[in-house]
Amino acid sequence: MQPPHRARSRFSQLGIKPFFFVTFKERMEVMAKKAFLDVIRGGDFFILDTETTGLGDDAEICQIAVIDPAGRTILDTLVKTTKPIPAGASAIHGITNEAVAKAPGWGPVSQFLCALLVNTNVVIYNANYDLRVMQSSTVLSDQGGGGGGCDVAHLIKDKCHCAMLEYAKFYGDWNDYHRSYRWQKLSAAARQCGVTVENAHDALGDCLMTLGVVQHMVAKENEREANSKIQGGNAIGEREQTGGAEGADEA
């Protein structure tokens, strides 16, 4: 058996990084990528997006949408907030206090989501943010007397996949300072993938853009894997031909 350093050297010469030399973080990223691709290829998922009252810890959801893998709308609703929507937030997504005044509160909306999303994969662009705001919306709804809220974030967190993180690795814009891939805004990712950017900062519009981005990622990955198999087959054929020629020379 070769000493580890010699094995590493041999792999390096071949341009291969063996699995036992890969860092824990890299292994987790590979596993996350595989899980993400398997989910999208399998078609067993929903895409979810929200519009909110801000970025702080007290932000609430004022619109939420869910679509299926075919792009069909499962849910698209405004949500009545417990506090006024700041003018700055309205300037971004166009949702006003008047618009949500007669909308359902987070309580009944979250109950519907829990019934819909139980034991189902959920794909979200910037999942950590949406999960946090869903959680804060539940707390604020209960405190505000809305009651009856279901903790959607807790329900889906183990089967939630962040399209933003996966796309960052796919796009490959490396940040040396942070030692990670730069996150891309959804509208930028859509343009980079040739996806039409329509109704940005609208929950349903953002769901459809996210679907276009993940479909593009899977199509490119399928293409890469197909090319890799072809190249591998060609390499095997060349080795067999070389081996046959060497055998003939020896004969």
MOVENRA-V394790 format. One record per residue. N is the residue number from 1. RES is the residue in one small letter. PHI is phi in radians with two decimals (none if undefined). NEAR is the number of other C-alpha atoms within 8 Angstrom. D_CENTER is the distance of its C-alpha to the mean C-alpha in whole Angstrom. Layout:
((N,RES,PHI,NEAR,D_CENTER) (N,RES,PHI,NEAR,D_CENTER))
//
This chain:
((1,m,none,2,42) (2,q,-1.24,5,41) (3,p,-1.03,6,40) (4,p,-0.93,6,37) (5,h,-1.19,6,37) (6,r,-1.27,8,39) (7,a,-1.09,9,36) (8,r,-1.06,10,33) (9,s,-1.08,8,36) (10,r,-1.11,8,36) (11,f,-1.12,11,32) (12,s,-1.09,9,32) (13,q,-1.05,7,35) (14,l,-1.52,6,33) (15,g,1.27,6,29) (16,i,-2.03,7,28) (17,k,-1.88,8,26) (18,p,-1.12,8,27) (19,f,-1.06,6,25) (20,f,-1.35,4,27) (21,f,-1.82,7,27) (22,v,-1.38,9,23) (23,t,-1.22,6,22) (24,f,-1.05,6,21) (25,k,-1.07,6,18) (26,e,-1.14,8,17) (27,r,-1.09,10,18) (28,m,-1.11,8,15) (29,e,-1.15,8,13) (30,v,-1.11,8,14) (31,m,-1.14,8,14) (32,a,-1.14,8,10) (33,k,-1.09,9,10) (34,k,-1.08,8,12) (35,a,-1.07,8,11) (36,f,-1.11,10,8) (37,l,-1.11,9,10) (38,d,-1.08,8,12) (39,v,-1.12,11,11) (40,i,-1.17,12,10) (41,r,-1.12,7,13) (42,g,-1.31,6,15) (43,g,1.27,7,14) (44,d,-1.80,9,14) (45,f,-2.83,12,11) (46,f,-2.11,13,11) (47,i,-1.90,14,9) (48,l,-2.20,13,10) (49,d,-2.59,14,11) (50,t,-2.27,12,14) (51,e,-2.07,12,17) (52,t,-2.32,12,19) (53,t,-1.52,12,22) (54,g,2.85,8,21) (55,l,-1.94,6,20) (56,g,-1.33,5,22) (57,d,-1.16,6,22) (58,d,-1.74,6,24) (59,a,-1.19,12,22) (60,e,-2.19,13,21) (61,i,-1.47,15,20) (62,c,-2.04,14,22) (63,q,-2.71,13,20) (64,i,-2.52,16,17) (65,a,-2.42,15,16) (66,v,-2.40,14,14) (67,i,-2.23,16,14) (68,d,-1.69,11,14) (69,p,-1.09,11,13) (70,a,-1.57,5,17) (71,g,1.49,8,16) (72,r,-1.35,7,18) (73,t,-1.33,10,19) (74,i,-1.69,8,19) (75,l,-2.63,8,19) (76,d,-2.68,11,20) (77,t,-2.50,8,22) (78,l,-1.33,11,23) (79,v,-2.28,14,24) (80,k,-1.25,12,27) (81,t,-1.60,13,27) (82,t,-1.45,7,29) (83,k,-2.29,4,30) (84,p,-1.04,6,30) (85,i,-1.36,10,27) (86,p,-1.07,8,28) (87,a,-1.04,6,29) (88,g,-1.11,6,27) (89,a,-1.21,13,24) (90,s,-1.07,12,26) (91,a,-1.14,8,26) (92,i,-1.46,7,23) (93,h,-1.84,9,22) (94,g,1.39,7,25) (95,i,-1.60,10,25) (96,t,-1.91,8,28) (97,n,-1.08,8,30) (98,e,-1.13,5,32) (99,a,-1.17,9,30) (100,v,-1.68,13,28) (101,a,-0.99,7,32) (102,k,-1.88,6,32) (103,a,-1.39,10,28) (104,p,-1.16,10,28) (105,g,-1.33,11,27) (106,w,-1.15,15,24) (107,g,-0.92,15,26) (108,p,-1.16,10,26) (109,v,-1.14,10,23) (110,s,-1.15,13,21) (111,q,-1.12,11,24) (112,f,-1.09,8,22) (113,l,-1.12,9,19) (114,c,-1.10,12,20) (115,a,-1.19,7,22) (116,l,-1.30,6,19) (117,l,-1.73,11,16) (118,v,-1.05,8,18) (119,n,1.04,6,17) (120,t,-2.18,10,15) (121,n,-1.25,13,11) (122,v,-2.21,13,9) (123,v,-1.89,13,5) (124,i,-2.36,15,5) (125,y,-1.50,10,5) (126,n,1.26,10,7) (127,a,-1.06,13,7) (128,n,-1.00,7,10) (129,y,-1.16,7,12) (130,d,-1.11,11,12) (131,l,-1.11,10,13) (132,r,-1.12,9,16) (133,v,-1.27,13,17) (134,m,-1.10,13,17) (135,q,-1.17,12,19) (136,s,-1.17,12,21) (137,s,-1.12,12,22) (138,t,-1.12,14,23) (139,v,-1.10,8,25) (140,l,-1.19,11,27) (141,s,-1.12,16,27) (142,d,-1.13,12,29) (143,q,-1.18,8,31) (144,g,-1.47,8,32) (145,g,1.57,6,33) (146,g,-1.16,11,31) (147,g,1.00,9,30) (148,g,1.18,8,29) (149,g,-1.27,13,25) (150,c,-1.82,9,23) (151,d,-1.38,11,21) (152,v,-1.07,11,17) (153,a,-1.01,10,15) (154,h,-1.16,7,17) (155,l,-1.12,9,17) (156,i,-1.77,14,14) (157,k,-1.03,8,13) (158,d,-1.39,5,13) (159,k,-2.14,9,11) (160,c,-1.76,11,8) (161,h,-2.11,10,5) (162,c,-1.58,12,3) (163,a,-1.16,13,1) (164,m,-1.14,13,5) (165,l,-1.16,9,6) (166,e,-1.19,10,6) (167,y,-1.21,13,7) (168,a,-1.01,13,10) (169,k,-1.20,9,11) (170,f,-1.10,7,11) (171,y,-1.26,6,13) (172,g,1.38,8,15) (173,d,-1.52,8,17) (174,w,-1.36,8,18) (175,n,-1.91,9,19) (176,d,-1.09,6,23) (177,y,-1.14,4,23) (178,h,-1.55,5,20) (179,r,0.95,7,20) (180,s,-2.77,7,16) (181,y,-1.46,10,14) (182,r,-1.18,9,14) (183,w,-1.28,8,11) (184,q,-1.93,9,12) (185,k,-1.08,6,12) (186,l,-1.02,11,11) (187,s,-1.11,9,14) (188,a,-1.17,8,15) (189,a,-1.05,11,12) (190,a,-1.08,15,13) (191,r,-1.10,10,17) (192,q,-1.11,7,16) (193,c,-1.67,9,15) (194,g,1.32,6,18) (195,v,-1.62,10,16) (196,t,-1.10,7,18) (197,v,-1.63,9,18) (198,e,-2.30,6,19) (199,n,0.93,7,19) (200,a,-1.09,8,17) (201,h,1.13,9,17) (202,d,-2.09,11,18) (203,a,-1.00,14,15) (204,l,-1.21,13,16) (205,g,-1.05,11,16) (206,d,-1.22,13,13) (207,c,-1.05,14,11) (208,l,-1.17,10,13) (209,m,-1.14,15,12) (210,t,-1.07,14,8) (211,l,-1.04,11,10) (212,g,-1.07,11,12) (213,v,-1.15,12,9) (214,v,-1.21,11,8) (215,q,-1.14,9,11) (216,h,-1.11,9,13) (217,m,-1.05,10,11) (218,v,-1.18,11,12) (219,a,-1.06,8,15) (220,k,-1.18,8,16) (221,e,-1.19,8,15) (222,n,-1.08,8,17) (223,e,-1.12,8,20) (224,r,-1.11,8,20) (225,e,-1.15,8,20) (226,a,-1.13,8,23) (227,n,-1.13,8,25) (228,s,-1.11,8,25) (229,k,-1.15,8,26) (230,i,-1.11,8,29) (231,q,-1.12,8,30) (232,g,-1.13,8,30) (233,g,-1.12,8,32) (234,n,-1.13,8,34) (235,a,-1.13,8,35) (236,i,-1.13,8,36) (237,g,-1.08,8,38) (238,e,-1.14,8,40) (239,r,-1.16,8,40) (240,e,-1.14,8,42) (241,q,-1.14,8,44) (242,t,-1.12,8,45) (243,g,-1.09,8,46) (244,g,-1.15,8,48) (245,a,-1.16,8,50) (246,e,-1.14,8,50) (247,g,-1.13,8,52) (248,a,-1.16,7,54) (249,d,-1.12,6,55) (250,e,-1.15,5,56) (251,a,-1.18,4,58))
//
